[in-house]
Amino acid sequence: MPITKRTRLVASTIAVALGATALAACGTEDTSGEPSGPVSLTYWTWTPGMDKVVDLWNKGPGKKDRITVTVKKQASGDTLVTKILTAHKAGKAPDLVQAEYQALPTLVSNDAVADIASEVGDAEDKFAEGVWQQTTLGTDAVYAVPQDIGPMMFYYRADLFEEYGLKVPATWEEFAETARALKKKAPDKDLTTFSANDSGLFAGLAQQAGAKWWTTSGDTWKVGIDDEATGRVAKFWGGLVEEGAIDNQPMYTPAWNKALNTGKQIAWVSAVWAPGTLTTAAPATKGKWAMAPLPQWSDSENVTGSWGGSSTAVTTDSDHKAAAAEFAAWLNTDGDALNALAKESGIYPASTSAQLSGAFADPPAYFSNQPDFYSKAAEIAETTAPSAWGPNVNVAYTTFKDAFGKAAKDRSDFLAALAAMQDDTVADLKKQGFEVSE
C-alpha cells in the first residue's frame, strides 16, 4: 500500500516499548461520545465460537445500552490485516477488528485503528504490564484491549525424563546438555526439533532473550533483528541442529505428530495453548506430559517470551468509537465474557483475574496429572518480556520461514539466515517510504 506523509507521521509517533464492510449505524452519538440511539457494530474476528460469546452482550449489557454487535468470521494472520487495510483505504473498515499484537504497529502506522485511551484506560489494571504495553506501543495511546496471550513454557514427557534419568532444564545450557544426554542414551530419540514453519516461536525466544527488533527515534525506525540477543538465540539453536543434538524437522506435520505420539520427540518448547495441540497431535500420550517454566539464559533470570495472542481494536472508520470501545472492554474484562471465551473459543485470557477462575480453576484434561497447571501458567505469564514490533512484521516472518527453513534443512549457518531477515526487513521499510537508521 502507498505510504503517505500522514502514515509516516503516524508511524513516527510509535515509541515501541522496550520490553464485509461495516454495518450502517441505526443511531448517532452525542457530544459526550455516548450513543443516543440504537447502534449496530460489526466485528471482524477469526476466533471460533465468538458469535456465542457476543450473544451474551447482545442479550445483556448491549441490550441495555442499545448496542448490537454482529460477528463477521474472517481468516487470521496477514490475510486479515490486508483485508482491514484494503477496507480502510476505501473508508469502509468494520467498527471492531481482532488484531494480533505484532500486527498493531502496521494498523497504527496506516491510521486504521483508533486511540481509545479515554474510553478503556481504566481497564489497564486488569492486565500484566508487559501485556498492556503491547496495545499501547509505549505511548499514552491505547490502540486495543488485550484479549488472549501466549506465554511460553517448556513441555516434556515426565515418564520418559524419569526413564532416561533426565533433569528438567532450568537454563538453556542445561537444555543443550539434556538434549545431548538423551542422544547418548537413546540415539533414535530427540529432545525436540527446531522448526522454521512458525515464525512466532523464534520471535518469542528472541523476546525472552531481550531482543528489540523494531525501535524508533523521532521519525526514524531502527531494525535490530540481528541484535546481540537474537544472534545468541540463533547461534544456540543452529549449533544444536548442526551437531545433531536435536531434530531439524518442521512442526505440525504428520511426521511431527507421530514423533510426539510415539515418544520419538520427548519435549516441546511451546506456549500455554499447547495442551490443545498435543491433544490432537499425540492423543496416546495424554497424562504423560508435564509443564515447566521456559529455560533461562542465566540462573538469576525469570522471564518468558510470548508466542501468539491477540487484541480487540476499534477502527478509525467507525462512526461509533465510544460504543465499540465499550464492547471491546466488556469482551476482555467481564467475568462472564471471559468464561465464555474460554469455553467456546479455547483462549487463554490476557486478563490476570480470569487466569485463575472459571474455566481455569482445573487443569486441561490432557494435563490432569498436573493440578497446578494454570496457577503455574499464571505465574509464568506475569514474567512475559516486553515486545518490540514494527510495521512490517510480515516481511520479517516470511524471510524467517525461507532463510531459516533452508538453514535448518541443510544444518547450515543460522546467523547468515538472521542477516537475511535483517536485510529484507530494512529494505522493505525503505521501499515503503519509512526513514530507517542503519
N, C-alpha and C positions, 0 to 999 in steps of 0.2 A: 504494500500500500504506500501511497506517497506520504512522505513525512513533511508536514508543513512547518512554517515558523512557529505556529501555535503549539504543535505537538512537541517540537523540540524544546520550547519553553516549559511545557508541562513536564517533560522528561527531566529537565534540569532541576526541577524542584524536588525530585525524589531523592532525599538523603537516605539511601538504602542503609538500614541499620546493620552495624557490625553484629554481630550477632546474627415461517411462522413469524409474525410481526406482533407488536403489542396490540392488545385489545383496546378498542376505543373506550375511554372512561365515560361512565354514566353520570359523574358528578364533578365538582370542582373543589379546589382547596381555598380556604380563606387566607387572609394575610398572615395568620399565625402558622401557616403550613399544615393545618389540620383539615381533613376532608369535611366539607359542608353538606355532602350528599353521598349517595351510594357510589362506590368506586370499584372498578374491576381492574385487577392487575394480572399480568401474565408472568410466569416464572419458567425460565428455561433451565432444566436440570437433567442429569443423567442418572441420578440416584434411584435405584429400584424401590418401589413402594411409596414414593414421595406423594403420590396422589392421595393415599390413605392418611398420611400424616397431615397434609393440607386440609383434608376434610375436617379434622379436629378444629382447625382455625375457622373454617367457613361456618361451622355449626356452633362455635363458641365465641372467642374474643372477636373474630372477624365479623360475625353476625351482629354483635353488639355495636361495633364501630362502623358497620355497613361497608366493610372492605372485603371483597371476594377475590380469592386468588385462584387462577386456573393454571394447572401444570401442563407444560408442553415438553414431552420427553425428547431428549437430544442425545447425540453422540458425545463422547467425552474427549478430553485432550485437545490437541491442536485443531481438530475438526470443529469443535465448538467455538474456540477462540476466533478462528477465521470467520465463522458464521456470525458471531457477535459483531466483529469489526465491519463485516460487509453490511449488516443491517444498520449499524450505527452510521456508516457513511451515507446511507440513504435517510437517516433520521428516523429509523423505524425499529430500533432495538427494543426488546421487551422491557418491562419495568424492573425485573429481577433476573439475575443470572447466577448460576453456580460457577465458581471460578477456583481452580487450583491455585495454591499460594504462589507458585512460580509463574503463573500467568498474569497475576495482578499488575506487575510493572508494565507489561505490554498493554493492558487495557487502560491503565492510568496514562501512559505516555501518548495514547491515542484519544484521550479525553472521553473514553467510553463509559467510565464508571464515576459516580458522584461521591463527593465528600459528605458523609452522613454523620460526622462527629457530633453535631448539635442534637441529633436525634437518638444516637445509641451510645454516646460516650460513657454513660453510667454502666454500660454492660462490661466495661473493661475488667472490673473486679471478678468477673466470672471465669476469667481465663489466666493461664500462666503467662508471665511477662513475655517469654520467647514466642508464644503463640500469638498473642495480641499484636506484637511487633510486626508479624507477617502481614497484617492487614493495614498497618499504618505506614509501613515502609520508612520508619524512622522519622516521620513528620508529625505535626499536630493534627493532621487529617486522619480520618478513618474511612477507608475505601471499601470495607466489607466487614461482616461479622463472622468470626471463625465458626466453622461447622464441625468438621472432624479432623483428626490428626493421626499421624502415623509414627509415633516414637519407635526408634529402632531397638531391637533386642537380639539376644543370642538364643537360638533354639537347638536342642540337642537330644539325641536318643539316650535317655538316662540309663536304660538297661544295657546298652552297648558300651557306654562310657564305663559302667561298672565292670562289664565283662572284660574289657581291654585295659582296665586299670588306668583310665584317663581322668585327669582333673579338669574341671570346668575352668577355662582360661579367664583370668581377671585382667590380663593385659594382652596387647597384640603380640608381644614377644612370646608369651605363653601360648597364644593361639597357634603361632607358627610351630612351636615345639610340639604341641599336641598333634598337629597335622603330620609332622614327621614321625612322631612316635607311633601313630596309628598305621602309617605306611610300613613301618618295620614289623609291626605285629600282624597286620592283615594287608598285604600288598594289593589285594583285589578291592579294597575299600578306600574311600576318600572322606576326609573330614567334611569338605564342602566343595563347591565349584565357584569359579569366577565367571559370572555371566555378564555379557555385554548387551543383552537384548532388553534391559530395563534400566534406562539412564538414572532413574531415581535412586537406585541402590548406591551407585558410585557417588552421586551428588550428596546423599545422606552421610556416607562415610567421610567424604571430604569436609562436610559441615561439622561433623564431630571433631575432626582434627583441627578445626579453626579456620577453614578456608573462607575466603571472601571473594567470590567470583566476579561480582559486579559492585562497584562503589562509584560515588560521584563526588566531584569537587567543583562547586559553582555550576557552570553549564556543561561540564565535561565528564564523560564516563571513563572509567578505568576498568579494564578487564583483567582479572587476576586468576584465571583458570589454571595457569601454570605456576601458581604461587608455591611457596615452600611447603605449606600444609598439604595441598593436593599432590604435589610431587612426592611427598612422603608416602601417601596412600598408594599412588600408582606404582612406586618402586617396590613397596611391600607386597602388594598382590601380584605384580608382574614377576617378582622373584620367586614366589611360591608356585606360580604357574610354570615358569621356566624350569625349575628344578623338579617338577612333577609331584610336589608335595600335596597339591590339590588338583581337582579336575579343571578342565577348561571349557566345559560344555554349557550351552545356554539353559536358562530356566524355562519352565512352563511347556516343555516338550514331552512327548510320550516317554522318551528315554530318561528324562529327568524325573518324571513321576515314578517310573519303575525303580530308579536308583533310590529314591526316598522310601518307596513302599517295601523294597526288599532288604533295606539296610546296607546297600552299597554306598550310599551317602548318609552320614550319620549326624550331620549338623547343618544348620542354615542360618545365615545372618539375614534377618528379616525385620518385620515391624509388627505392631500389635495386632494387625489383621491376619497374621499368618495362620491361626487356627482354621480359618475358613478355607484357605488354600490347601492346607495339609489334609483336611477332611476329605477333599476331592482327590488330591494327588496321592495320598498314602493312607487309604482307609484301613489297611491291615495293621497299621501301627498305632491306632488310637489308644491313648492311655500310656504310651511308652515314651512320650516326649516330655521335656521339661523346658522351662524358660528361665533365662538369667539376664542380667544387665549386659550390655554390649562391652566387650573388652576395651580397656582404656590404653592410651598411649603412655601413661605413667601411673604409678601407684597412687599418686596424690590427686589424680583427676577423677571426676564423677560427672560425665557429660555424655549425651547421646545425640545422634542425628535424627533427622526426620525423613521418612520415605512415604510420601503420599499426604493426603489431606486437602481439604477444600473449604471455601467460604461462600457466603451469600452476599452478593453485591447489588446495589441499586444503580441503574444506568442513568447517564445524563440525559437520555431521551425521554425518560419517564416524566409524565405530567403530574405524577403524584408521589414525589420522592419521600415525603414525610410518612405517608401511608405505607409505602413499600418498606421503608426503614423500620417502621413499627412491626411489620410482619417478620422481617429478617431477624430482628432482635428476639421476638417471641419464638421463632422456629428453633433458635440455637441457644436459648437460655431457659425456656419454660420446661418444668419438670415433665409434664405430660407429653409435650412435643418431643423431648429428648428420649423418653422411654419408647415412644412410637418410632422414632428414627432408628433406635437400636433394634426393636422388634421387627419392623417392616423392611428396614434398609441394611441392617447389619453393620452400622457405622460405630466407630469408637469416638465418642463426643469430645470436642475441644473443651467444653465446659468442665471445669475441675470438679464441681459439685456432683455432676452426673456420672463421673467415672467410678464412683463407689456406691451407687444406689441403683434401685430399679433393676434393669436388665443386667447390671454388672455386680450385683450382690453375690452371685455364684460364678464359678469359673466356666469357661466354654466347655461344652460336653466332651470335646476332644481332649481337654486337659483336666478332666475330672479328678485326676490323681494329684493336681496342684491347686488346692483350695485357695491359696493366696495369689492366684494368677493376676486378678485385676487390682488387688491392693498393691502388688509389686509393680504392675504396669503403671499405675497412677504415680508411684514414687519415681519411676523412670521418666515418665512424661514431664515431670517438673524439672528435669535436668536437660531438657532439649536446648541445644545451642541455637543462638540467633542465626537467621538465614540472611543471604545477600543475593537477591535475584535481580535480573535485568530485563530489558525489553526484547531480547531475542534468545530466550532460553531454548526455543525450538531448534534454532540453528546449532547451538552447543550440543544439545541432546542428539541430534541427527548425526553430527560428526562423531560423537562418542560411540554410537552404535556401529558406525562404519569403521572408524580407526581402531577402537578397542576390540571390536569383533574380530578384525583381521589379526591384531596383535595376540589376542587370546588363542585363536585357532593356530597361529604359527608359533606360539610361545616365544614371541619376539619382544622388542623393546616397548614397554608401556609408556616410557617418558616421551618417546617420539610420537606416540598416539596422543598424548596430552598436549604436546606442542601443536599438533594439527587442530585440536579443539580450540586452543587459544587463537591461532592464526585465523581460522574460519570465522570465529565469533567476532573478532576485531574487524575483519574485512567486511562482514555483514553490517555491523553498526555504521561503519563509514559509508557503505553503499546506501544505507537508509538516510543518511544525512546528519547523523549524530556527531558531535565533537567527541573525539576519543584521544586520550593521552596514551603514549606508549609506555 
